[in-house]
Structure formats: structure tokens, C-alpha cells
């Protein structure tokens, strides 16, 4: 029997060793986002738009084929945060991009 401390996990309603609980928390906090083709996206990837998108509040339309550089994943796996010239705080749906 190990001397490791057991901690109650609210999600599974179980008593788990601290090391096992830490591993579960790390796994749960990992966000996996996928593009329209099913490819996994990572922070810093470049993506290409697969559809013309009207950007609300900017009065601008991003055309199909536009390359977006250096994306960041958000806590929502369906959305990616990115920078594009002239548009601050651009958030795109992952279903409208393809990994480059």
C-alpha cells in the first residue's frame, strides 16, 4: 500500500490517488480542435478559409482561400482565435477552416 494521499474527484464521485487525479485533470483540460477535414489543429498552425465569411462589426468579408497565420485554440473546441490585418479579436469557427 502506498502512502499517497487519496482525494475525492467530483466528476467521477470516486476517491483517487493524487497523482491519478492530477493526470485526469490534465487530460480533461486538453482542448482538441479539428478543422473541416478532421485534421487536429494546434496553436500556431496556419489555416485556409474554405468559405467566404462576413465579419460582423468589421464591415468586411474574408474570402475563400484566405490564409490565417498563427492561430490559437480557445477553451471551446469549435472556435479558434486568430489575428488578421484590420480586424481585432477575430474568432473563427473551426468548421470553416482547413489546416494548411
HUTATA-V516527 format. One record per helix or strand of 2 or more residues. SS is the DSSP state (H for helix, E for strand). FROM is the first residue (numbers start at 1). TO is the last residue. If there is no record, write none. Layout:
BEGIN
ss: <SS:SS>
from: <FROM:FROM>
to: <TO:TO>
END
This chain:
BEGIN
ss: <E:E:H:E:E:E:E:E:E:E:E:E:H:E>
from: <6:14:18:33:40:47:53:60:67:72:79:87:94:97>
to: <9:17:29:34:41:49:55:62:68:73:84:93:96:99>
END
